[in-house]
Amino acid sequence: MRGVLLFNKDGTIYAGQVHTMNDGVVHTGALHNPTSRKLFYYHQLSPQAKIRALEGMVERFDSPDRTKTSFNE
């Protein structure tokens, strides 16, 4: 899912491999296993998690060595 920001439940940005379940829910890891965690799109986060997500996005965007490709990694 390149170019799409996904978040952990607490609003931290997730960067890593993902897989999509049959019901459309996105989880961590390339393949499903017992440690796979559900990931969220921004609009699915709680209000408190959205604040943390925005802080993470601003921090990432303001990084001095950010490039168009690095933002999506």
PDB file of N, CA, C and O in Angstrom, chain B, residues numbered from 101:
ATOM      1  N   MET B 101       0.846  -1.180   0.000  1.00  0.00           N
ATOM      2  CA  MET B 101       0.000   0.000   0.000  1.00  0.00           C
ATOM      3  C   MET B 101       0.887   1.238   0.000  1.00  0.00           C
ATOM      4  O   MET B 101       0.855   2.046   0.929  1.00  0.00           O
ATOM      5  N   ARG B 102       1.642   1.365  -1.010  1.00  0.00           N
ATOM      6  CA  ARG B 102       2.559   2.475  -1.126  1.00  0.00           C
ATOM      7  C   ARG B 102       1.812   3.793  -1.276  1.00  0.00           C
ATOM      8  O   ARG B 102       0.844   3.893  -2.030  1.00  0.00           O
ATOM      9  N   GLY B 103       2.277   4.803  -0.546  1.00  0.00           N
ATOM     10  CA  GLY B 103       1.675   6.113  -0.657  1.00  0.00           C
ATOM     11  C   GLY B 103       0.501   6.340   0.276  1.00  0.00           C
ATOM     12  O   GLY B 103      -0.028   7.450   0.338  1.00  0.00           O
ATOM     13  N   VAL B 104       0.086   5.323   0.997  1.00  0.00           N
ATOM     14  CA  VAL B 104      -1.023   5.446   1.935  1.00  0.00           C
ATOM     15  C   VAL B 104      -0.456   5.342   3.342  1.00  0.00           C
ATOM     16  O   VAL B 104       0.205   4.359   3.679  1.00  0.00           O
ATOM     17  N   LEU B 105      -0.713   6.355   4.163  1.00  0.00           N
ATOM     18  CA  LEU B 105      -0.251   6.295   5.547  1.00  0.00           C
ATOM     19  C   LEU B 105      -1.193   5.413   6.350  1.00  0.00           C
ATOM     20  O   LEU B 105      -2.412   5.584   6.312  1.00  0.00           O
ATOM     21  N   LEU B 106      -0.619   4.481   7.067  1.00  0.00           N
ATOM     22  CA  LEU B 106      -1.372   3.615   7.960  1.00  0.00           C
ATOM     23  C   LEU B 106      -0.854   3.840   9.367  1.00  0.00           C
ATOM     24  O   LEU B 106       0.312   4.182   9.562  1.00  0.00           O
ATOM     25  N   PHE B 107      -1.725   3.647  10.346  1.00  0.00           N
ATOM     26  CA  PHE B 107      -1.399   3.973  11.720  1.00  0.00           C
ATOM     27  C   PHE B 107      -1.693   2.819  12.656  1.00  0.00           C
ATOM     28  O   PHE B 107      -2.588   2.010  12.415  1.00  0.00           O
ATOM     29  N   ASN B 108      -0.913   2.762  13.738  1.00  0.00           N
ATOM     30  CA  ASN B 108      -1.243   1.864  14.833  1.00  0.00           C
ATOM     31  C   ASN B 108      -2.412   2.494  15.585  1.00  0.00           C
ATOM     32  O   ASN B 108      -2.740   3.660  15.365  1.00  0.00           O
ATOM     33  N   LYS B 109      -3.032   1.733  16.460  1.00  0.00           N
ATOM     34  CA  LYS B 109      -4.210   2.206  17.193  1.00  0.00           C
ATOM     35  C   LYS B 109      -3.932   3.485  17.975  1.00  0.00           C
ATOM     36  O   LYS B 109      -4.829   4.309  18.154  1.00  0.00           O
ATOM     37  N   ASP B 110      -2.692   3.657  18.443  1.00  0.00           N
ATOM     38  CA  ASP B 110      -2.350   4.835  19.243  1.00  0.00           C
ATOM     39  C   ASP B 110      -2.029   6.066  18.397  1.00  0.00           C
ATOM     40  O   ASP B 110      -1.761   7.135  18.945  1.00  0.00           O
ATOM     41  N   GLY B 111      -2.053   5.931  17.065  1.00  0.00           N
ATOM     42  CA  GLY B 111      -1.811   7.068  16.173  1.00  0.00           C
ATOM     43  C   GLY B 111      -0.398   7.171  15.644  1.00  0.00           C
ATOM     44  O   GLY B 111      -0.097   8.074  14.863  1.00  0.00           O
ATOM     45  N   THR B 112       0.485   6.257  16.056  1.00  0.00           N
ATOM     46  CA  THR B 112       1.836   6.287  15.498  1.00  0.00           C
ATOM     47  C   THR B 112       1.805   5.761  14.067  1.00  0.00           C
ATOM     48  O   THR B 112       1.054   4.841  13.745  1.00  0.00           O
ATOM     49  N   ILE B 113       2.624   6.355  13.226  1.00  0.00           N
ATOM     50  CA  ILE B 113       2.679   5.951  11.823  1.00  0.00           C
ATOM     51  C   ILE B 113       3.329   4.577  11.736  1.00  0.00           C
ATOM     52  O   ILE B 113       4.350   4.324  12.375  1.00  0.00           O
ATOM     53  N   TYR B 114       2.732   3.692  10.943  1.00  0.00           N
ATOM     54  CA  TYR B 114       3.289   2.359  10.730  1.00  0.00           C
ATOM     55  C   TYR B 114       4.055   2.361   9.413  1.00  0.00           C
ATOM     56  O   TYR B 114       3.546   2.812   8.386  1.00  0.00           O
ATOM     57  N   ALA B 115       5.268   1.860   9.453  1.00  0.00           N
ATOM     58  CA  ALA B 115       6.073   1.713   8.240  1.00  0.00           C
ATOM     59  C   ALA B 115       6.559   0.272   8.209  1.00  0.00           C
ATOM     60  O   ALA B 115       7.360  -0.135   9.050  1.00  0.00           O
ATOM     61  N   GLY B 116       6.089  -0.480   7.266  1.00  0.00           N
ATOM     62  CA  GLY B 116       6.484  -1.877   7.159  1.00  0.00           C
ATOM     63  C   GLY B 116       5.542  -2.624   6.239  1.00  0.00           C
ATOM     64  O   GLY B 116       4.647  -2.042   5.627  1.00  0.00           O
ATOM     65  N   GLN B 117       5.760  -3.904   6.155  1.00  0.00           N
ATOM     66  CA  GLN B 117       4.928  -4.724   5.284  1.00  0.00           C
ATOM     67  C   GLN B 117       3.534  -4.888   5.875  1.00  0.00           C
ATOM     68  O   GLN B 117       3.351  -4.898   7.092  1.00  0.00           O
ATOM     69  N   VAL B 118       2.553  -5.015   4.980  1.00  0.00           N
ATOM     70  CA  VAL B 118       1.159  -5.195   5.398  1.00  0.00           C
ATOM     71  C   VAL B 118       0.498  -6.273   4.552  1.00  0.00           C
ATOM     72  O   VAL B 118       0.990  -6.638   3.484  1.00  0.00           O
ATOM     73  N   HIS B 119      -0.613  -6.770   5.047  1.00  0.00           N
ATOM     74  CA  HIS B 119      -1.461  -7.658   4.260  1.00  0.00           C
ATOM     75  C   HIS B 119      -2.902  -7.275   4.544  1.00  0.00           C
ATOM     76  O   HIS B 119      -3.215  -6.731   5.603  1.00  0.00           O
ATOM     77  N   THR B 120      -3.775  -7.565   3.590  1.00  0.00           N
ATOM     78  CA  THR B 120      -5.190  -7.236   3.729  1.00  0.00           C
ATOM     79  C   THR B 120      -5.976  -8.526   3.904  1.00  0.00           C
ATOM     80  O   THR B 120      -5.835  -9.467   3.124  1.00  0.00           O
ATOM     81  N   MET B 121      -6.797  -8.554   4.928  1.00  0.00           N
ATOM     82  CA  MET B 121      -7.632  -9.718   5.209  1.00  0.00           C
ATOM     83  C   MET B 121      -8.811  -9.747   4.219  1.00  0.00           C
ATOM     84  O   MET B 121      -9.048  -8.771   3.506  1.00  0.00           O
ATOM     85  N   ASN B 122      -9.531 -10.848   4.180  1.00  0.00           N
ATOM     86  CA  ASN B 122     -10.673 -10.986   3.262  1.00  0.00           C
ATOM     87  C   ASN B 122     -11.750  -9.932   3.501  1.00  0.00           C
ATOM     88  O   ASN B 122     -12.466  -9.550   2.576  1.00  0.00           O
ATOM     89  N   ASP B 123     -11.862  -9.463   4.743  1.00  0.00           N
ATOM     90  CA  ASP B 123     -12.877  -8.453   5.059  1.00  0.00           C
ATOM     91  C   ASP B 123     -12.394  -7.025   4.795  1.00  0.00           C
ATOM     92  O   ASP B 123     -13.117  -6.071   5.083  1.00  0.00           O
ATOM     93  N   GLY B 124     -11.174  -6.861   4.248  1.00  0.00           N
ATOM     94  CA  GLY B 124     -10.645  -5.553   3.894  1.00  0.00           C
ATOM     95  C   GLY B 124      -9.819  -4.890   4.980  1.00  0.00           C
ATOM     96  O   GLY B 124      -9.272  -3.809   4.761  1.00  0.00           O
ATOM     97  N   VAL B 125      -9.717  -5.510   6.143  1.00  0.00           N
ATOM     98  CA  VAL B 125      -8.938  -4.938   7.238  1.00  0.00           C
ATOM     99  C   VAL B 125      -7.449  -5.157   6.956  1.00  0.00           C
ATOM    100  O   VAL B 125      -7.037  -6.246   6.560  1.00  0.00           O
ATOM    101  N   VAL B 126      -6.651  -4.108   7.166  1.00  0.00           N
ATOM    102  CA  VAL B 126      -5.219  -4.168   6.916  1.00  0.00           C
ATOM    103  C   VAL B 126      -4.505  -4.507   8.227  1.00  0.00           C
ATOM    104  O   VAL B 126      -4.799  -3.936   9.277  1.00  0.00           O
ATOM    105  N   HIS B 127      -3.560  -5.450   8.142  1.00  0.00           N
ATOM    106  CA  HIS B 127      -2.782  -5.883   9.308  1.00  0.00           C
ATOM    107  C   HIS B 127      -1.295  -5.754   9.018  1.00  0.00           C
ATOM    108  O   HIS B 127      -0.875  -5.665   7.864  1.00  0.00           O
ATOM    109  N   THR B 128      -0.510  -5.746  10.086  1.00  0.00           N
ATOM    110  CA  THR B 128       0.944  -5.695   9.961  1.00  0.00           C
ATOM    111  C   THR B 128       1.475  -7.023   9.439  1.00  0.00           C
ATOM    112  O   THR B 128       0.855  -8.070   9.624  1.00  0.00           O
ATOM    113  N   GLY B 129       2.637  -6.964   8.783  1.00  0.00           N
ATOM    114  CA  GLY B 129       3.302  -8.170   8.295  1.00  0.00           C
ATOM    115  C   GLY B 129       2.841  -8.579   6.915  1.00  0.00           C
ATOM    116  O   GLY B 129       1.699  -8.325   6.532  1.00  0.00           O
ATOM    117  N   ALA B 130       3.723  -9.210   6.171  1.00  0.00           N
ATOM    118  CA  ALA B 130       3.400  -9.650   4.817  1.00  0.00           C
ATOM    119  C   ALA B 130       2.388 -10.790   4.834  1.00  0.00           C
ATOM    120  O   ALA B 130       1.540 -10.888   3.946  1.00  0.00           O
ATOM    121  N   LEU B 131       2.478 -11.650   5.845  1.00  0.00           N
ATOM    122  CA  LEU B 131       1.555 -12.778   5.997  1.00  0.00           C
ATOM    123  C   LEU B 131       0.942 -12.726   7.386  1.00  0.00           C
ATOM    124  O   LEU B 131       1.562 -12.232   8.327  1.00  0.00           O
ATOM    125  N   HIS B 132      -0.270 -13.234   7.512  1.00  0.00           N
ATOM    126  CA  HIS B 132      -0.932 -13.223   8.814  1.00  0.00           C
ATOM    127  C   HIS B 132      -0.281 -14.225   9.755  1.00  0.00           C
ATOM    128  O   HIS B 132       0.027 -15.356   9.377  1.00  0.00           O
ATOM    129  N   ASN B 133      -0.080 -13.784  10.983  1.00  0.00           N
ATOM    130  CA  ASN B 133       0.452 -14.663  12.021  1.00  0.00           C
ATOM    131  C   ASN B 133      -0.071 -14.167  13.372  1.00  0.00           C
ATOM    132  O   ASN B 133      -0.738 -13.133  13.419  1.00  0.00           O
ATOM    133  N   PRO B 134       0.208 -14.862  14.449  1.00  0.00           N
ATOM    134  CA  PRO B 134      -0.337 -14.473  15.761  1.00  0.00           C
ATOM    135  C   PRO B 134       0.077 -13.080  16.241  1.00  0.00           C
ATOM    136  O   PRO B 134      -0.600 -12.497  17.087  1.00  0.00           O
ATOM    137  N   THR B 135       1.166 -12.547  15.718  1.00  0.00           N
ATOM    138  CA  THR B 135       1.609 -11.212  16.155  1.00  0.00           C
ATOM    139  C   THR B 135       1.113 -10.089  15.245  1.00  0.00           C
ATOM    140  O   THR B 135       1.425  -8.924  15.491  1.00  0.00           O
ATOM    141  N   SER B 136       0.350 -10.411  14.201  1.00  0.00           N
ATOM    142  CA  SER B 136      -0.192  -9.382  13.307  1.00  0.00           C
ATOM    143  C   SER B 136      -1.131  -8.466  14.084  1.00  0.00           C
ATOM    144  O   SER B 136      -1.954  -8.924  14.877  1.00  0.00           O
ATOM    145  N   ARG B 137      -0.994  -7.153  13.840  1.00  0.00           N
ATOM    146  CA  ARG B 137      -1.856  -6.170  14.492  1.00  0.00           C
ATOM    147  C   ARG B 137      -2.681  -5.440  13.450  1.00  0.00           C
ATOM    148  O   ARG B 137      -2.227  -5.225  12.326  1.00  0.00           O
ATOM    149  N   LYS B 138      -3.885  -5.063  13.820  1.00  0.00           N
ATOM    150  CA  LYS B 138      -4.756  -4.301  12.942  1.00  0.00           C
ATOM    151  C   LYS B 138      -4.184  -2.896  12.770  1.00  0.00           C
ATOM    152  O   LYS B 138      -3.716  -2.282  13.728  1.00  0.00           O
ATOM    153  N   LEU B 139      -4.230  -2.401  11.540  1.00  0.00           N
ATOM    154  CA  LEU B 139      -3.791  -1.040  11.243  1.00  0.00           C
ATOM    155  C   LEU B 139      -5.005  -0.193  10.872  1.00  0.00           C
ATOM    156  O   LEU B 139      -6.059  -0.719  10.515  1.00  0.00           O
ATOM    157  N   PHE B 140      -4.841   1.109  10.961  1.00  0.00           N
ATOM    158  CA  PHE B 140      -5.967   2.019  10.767  1.00  0.00           C
ATOM    159  C   PHE B 140      -5.612   3.119   9.780  1.00  0.00           C
ATOM    160  O   PHE B 140      -4.460   3.542   9.683  1.00  0.00           O
ATOM    161  N   TYR B 141      -6.631   3.579   9.045  1.00  0.00           N
ATOM    162  CA  TYR B 141      -6.503   4.782   8.240  1.00  0.00           C
ATOM    163  C   TYR B 141      -6.771   5.959   9.176  1.00  0.00           C
ATOM    164  O   TYR B 141      -7.379   5.779  10.232  1.00  0.00           O
ATOM    165  N   TYR B 142      -6.335   7.137   8.811  1.00  0.00           N
ATOM    166  CA  TYR B 142      -6.477   8.301   9.680  1.00  0.00           C
ATOM    167  C   TYR B 142      -7.918   8.486  10.147  1.00  0.00           C
ATOM    168  O   TYR B 142      -8.160   8.721  11.331  1.00  0.00           O
ATOM    169  N   HIS B 143      -8.866   8.383   9.236  1.00  0.00           N
ATOM    170  CA  HIS B 143     -10.265   8.646   9.598  1.00  0.00           C
ATOM    171  C   HIS B 143     -10.834   7.622  10.590  1.00  0.00           C
ATOM    172  O   HIS B 143     -11.886   7.861  11.181  1.00  0.00           O
ATOM    173  N   GLN B 144     -10.160   6.503  10.775  1.00  0.00           N
ATOM    174  CA  GLN B 144     -10.619   5.476  11.699  1.00  0.00           C
ATOM    175  C   GLN B 144     -10.073   5.659  13.120  1.00  0.00           C
ATOM    176  O   GLN B 144     -10.497   4.957  14.039  1.00  0.00           O
ATOM    177  N   LEU B 145      -9.151   6.581  13.302  1.00  0.00           N
ATOM    178  CA  LEU B 145      -8.511   6.777  14.607  1.00  0.00           C
ATOM    179  C   LEU B 145      -9.416   7.532  15.576  1.00  0.00           C
ATOM    180  O   LEU B 145     -10.302   8.284  15.170  1.00  0.00           O
ATOM    181  N   SER B 146      -9.171   7.316  16.859  1.00  0.00           N
ATOM    182  CA  SER B 146      -9.872   8.073  17.897  1.00  0.00           C
ATOM    183  C   SER B 146      -9.373   9.520  17.854  1.00  0.00           C
ATOM    184  O   SER B 146      -8.310   9.784  17.294  1.00  0.00           O
ATOM    185  N   PRO B 147     -10.124  10.462  18.437  1.00  0.00           N
ATOM    186  CA  PRO B 147      -9.674  11.860  18.428  1.00  0.00           C
ATOM    187  C   PRO B 147      -8.277  12.041  19.021  1.00  0.00           C
ATOM    188  O   PRO B 147      -7.477  12.808  18.484  1.00  0.00           O
ATOM    189  N   GLN B 148      -7.973  11.348  20.118  1.00  0.00           N
ATOM    190  CA  GLN B 148      -6.647  11.466  20.744  1.00  0.00           C
ATOM    191  C   GLN B 148      -5.559  10.896  19.828  1.00  0.00           C
ATOM    192  O   GLN B 148      -4.475  11.469  19.712  1.00  0.00           O
ATOM    193  N   ALA B 149      -5.852   9.776  19.186  1.00  0.00           N
ATOM    194  CA  ALA B 149      -4.885   9.162  18.273  1.00  0.00           C
ATOM    195  C   ALA B 149      -4.663  10.040  17.047  1.00  0.00           C
ATOM    196  O   ALA B 149      -3.559  10.064  16.504  1.00  0.00           O
ATOM    197  N   LYS B 150      -5.696  10.765  16.599  1.00  0.00           N
ATOM    198  CA  LYS B 150      -5.548  11.671  15.454  1.00  0.00           C
ATOM    199  C   LYS B 150      -4.555  12.779  15.764  1.00  0.00           C
ATOM    200  O   LYS B 150      -3.785  13.186  14.894  1.00  0.00           O
ATOM    201  N   ILE B 151      -4.567  13.270  16.999  1.00  0.00           N
ATOM    202  CA  ILE B 151      -3.612  14.311  17.394  1.00  0.00           C
ATOM    203  C   ILE B 151      -2.191  13.768  17.291  1.00  0.00           C
ATOM    204  O   ILE B 151      -1.306  14.427  16.746  1.00  0.00           O
ATOM    205  N   ARG B 152      -1.980  12.580  17.810  1.00  0.00           N
ATOM    206  CA  ARG B 152      -0.646  11.975  17.744  1.00  0.00           C
ATOM    207  C   ARG B 152      -0.240  11.714  16.288  1.00  0.00           C
ATOM    208  O   ARG B 152       0.919  11.900  15.918  1.00  0.00           O
ATOM    209  N   ALA B 153      -1.201  11.283  15.472  1.00  0.00           N
ATOM    210  CA  ALA B 153      -0.916  11.025  14.059  1.00  0.00           C
ATOM    211  C   ALA B 153      -0.497  12.305  13.351  1.00  0.00           C
ATOM    212  O   ALA B 153       0.459  12.305  12.575  1.00  0.00           O
ATOM    213  N   LEU B 154      -1.209  13.396  13.617  1.00  0.00           N
ATOM    214  CA  LEU B 154      -0.860  14.679  12.994  1.00  0.00           C
ATOM    215  C   LEU B 154       0.530  15.135  13.424  1.00  0.00           C
ATOM    216  O   LEU B 154       1.303  15.641  12.611  1.00  0.00           O
ATOM    217  N   GLU B 155       0.845  14.954  14.703  1.00  0.00           N
ATOM    218  CA  GLU B 155       2.182  15.309  15.180  1.00  0.00           C
ATOM    219  C   GLU B 155       3.249  14.497  14.438  1.00  0.00           C
ATOM    220  O   GLU B 155       4.293  15.030  14.063  1.00  0.00           O
ATOM    221  N   GLY B 156       2.978  13.207  14.231  1.00  0.00           N
ATOM    222  CA  GLY B 156       3.912  12.357  13.516  1.00  0.00           C
ATOM    223  C   GLY B 156       4.065  12.747  12.062  1.00  0.00           C
ATOM    224  O   GLY B 156       5.163  12.691  11.508  1.00  0.00           O
ATOM    225  N   MET B 157       2.949  13.149  11.435  1.00  0.00           N
ATOM    226  CA  MET B 157       3.014  13.558  10.031  1.00  0.00           C
ATOM    227  C   MET B 157       3.783  14.860   9.889  1.00  0.00           C
ATOM    228  O   MET B 157       4.574  15.006   8.957  1.00  0.00           O
ATOM    229  N   VAL B 158       3.567  15.812  10.795  1.00  0.00           N
ATOM    230  CA  VAL B 158       4.283  17.082  10.742  1.00  0.00           C
ATOM    231  C   VAL B 158       5.773  16.841  10.947  1.00  0.00           C
ATOM    232  O   VAL B 158       6.607  17.389  10.226  1.00  0.00           O
ATOM    233  N   GLU B 159       6.095  16.022  11.929  1.00  0.00           N
ATOM    234  CA  GLU B 159       7.503  15.704  12.200  1.00  0.00           C
ATOM    235  C   GLU B 159       8.154  15.070  10.972  1.00  0.00           C
ATOM    236  O   GLU B 159       9.289  15.395  10.626  1.00  0.00           O
ATOM    237  N   ARG B 160       7.447  14.189  10.335  1.00  0.00           N
ATOM    238  CA  ARG B 160       7.970  13.505   9.152  1.00  0.00           C
ATOM    239  C   ARG B 160       8.111  14.467   7.983  1.00  0.00           C
ATOM    240  O   ARG B 160       9.097  14.417   7.248  1.00  0.00           O
ATOM    241  N   PHE B 161       7.125  15.344   7.810  1.00  0.00           N
ATOM    242  CA  PHE B 161       7.135  16.291   6.702  1.00  0.00           C
ATOM    243  C   PHE B 161       8.232  17.336   6.883  1.00  0.00           C
ATOM    244  O   PHE B 161       8.849  17.760   5.906  1.00  0.00           O
ATOM    245  N   ASP B 162       8.477  17.748   8.107  1.00  0.00           N
ATOM    246  CA  ASP B 162       9.469  18.790   8.377  1.00  0.00           C
ATOM    247  C   ASP B 162      10.898  18.277   8.430  1.00  0.00           C
ATOM    248  O   ASP B 162      11.827  19.061   8.626  1.00  0.00           O
ATOM    249  N   SER B 163      11.087  16.992   8.262  1.00  0.00           N
ATOM    250  CA  SER B 163      12.424  16.419   8.313  1.00  0.00           C
ATOM    251  C   SER B 163      13.300  17.039   7.223  1.00  0.00           C
ATOM    252  O   SER B 163      12.885  17.110   6.066  1.00  0.00           O
ATOM    253  N   PRO B 164      14.515  17.492   7.581  1.00  0.00           N
ATOM    254  CA  PRO B 164      15.377  18.159   6.602  1.00  0.00           C
ATOM    255  C   PRO B 164      15.812  17.271   5.441  1.00  0.00           C
ATOM    256  O   PRO B 164      16.087  17.780   4.355  1.00  0.00           O
ATOM    257  N   ASP B 165      15.880  15.954   5.644  1.00  0.00           N
ATOM    258  CA  ASP B 165      16.298  15.075   4.545  1.00  0.00           C
ATOM    259  C   ASP B 165      15.120  14.369   3.881  1.00  0.00           C
ATOM    260  O   ASP B 165      15.290  13.317   3.263  1.00  0.00           O
ATOM    261  N   ARG B 166      13.927  14.945   4.007  1.00  0.00           N
ATOM    262  CA  ARG B 166      12.751  14.334   3.398  1.00  0.00           C
ATOM    263  C   ARG B 166      12.768  14.533   1.882  1.00  0.00           C
ATOM    264  O   ARG B 166      13.076  15.614   1.379  1.00  0.00           O
ATOM    265  N   THR B 167      12.435  13.475   1.185  1.00  0.00           N
ATOM    266  CA  THR B 167      12.222  13.546  -0.261  1.00  0.00           C
ATOM    267  C   THR B 167      10.853  12.972  -0.540  1.00  0.00           C
ATOM    268  O   THR B 167      10.230  12.381   0.342  1.00  0.00           O
ATOM    269  N   LYS B 168      10.390  13.139  -1.741  1.00  0.00           N
ATOM    270  CA  LYS B 168       9.050  12.625  -2.076  1.00  0.00           C
ATOM    271  C   LYS B 168       8.983  11.124  -1.808  1.00  0.00           C
ATOM    272  O   LYS B 168       7.978  10.641  -1.284  1.00  0.00           O
ATOM    273  N   THR B 169      10.013  10.390  -2.149  1.00  0.00           N
ATOM    274  CA  THR B 169       9.991   8.937  -1.927  1.00  0.00           C
ATOM    275  C   THR B 169      10.131   8.591  -0.462  1.00  0.00           C
ATOM    276  O   THR B 169       9.462   7.675   0.015  1.00  0.00           O
ATOM    277  N   SER B 170      10.980   9.295   0.266  1.00  0.00           N
ATOM    278  CA  SER B 170      11.194   8.944   1.665  1.00  0.00           C
ATOM    279  C   SER B 170       9.952   9.162   2.507  1.00  0.00           C
ATOM    280  O   SER B 170       9.777   8.488   3.522  1.00  0.00           O
ATOM    281  N   PHE B 171       9.079  10.089   2.112  1.00  0.00           N
ATOM    282  CA  PHE B 171       7.863  10.331   2.881  1.00  0.00           C
ATOM    283  C   PHE B 171       6.954   9.115   2.855  1.00  0.00           C
ATOM    284  O   PHE B 171       6.229   8.861   3.817  1.00  0.00           O
ATOM    285  N   ASN B 172       6.986   8.364   1.767  1.00  0.00           N
ATOM    286  CA  ASN B 172       6.113   7.199   1.628  1.00  0.00           C
ATOM    287  C   ASN B 172       6.764   5.917   2.122  1.00  0.00           C
ATOM    288  O   ASN B 172       6.175   4.846   1.973  1.00  0.00           O
ATOM    289  N   GLU B 173       7.921   5.983   2.686  1.00  0.00           N
ATOM    290  CA  GLU B 173       8.589   4.772   3.166  1.00  0.00           C
ATOM    291  C   GLU B 173       8.349   4.580   4.641  1.00  0.00           C
ATOM    292  O   GLU B 173       8.834   3.610   5.225  1.00  0.00           O
TER     293      GLU B 173
END
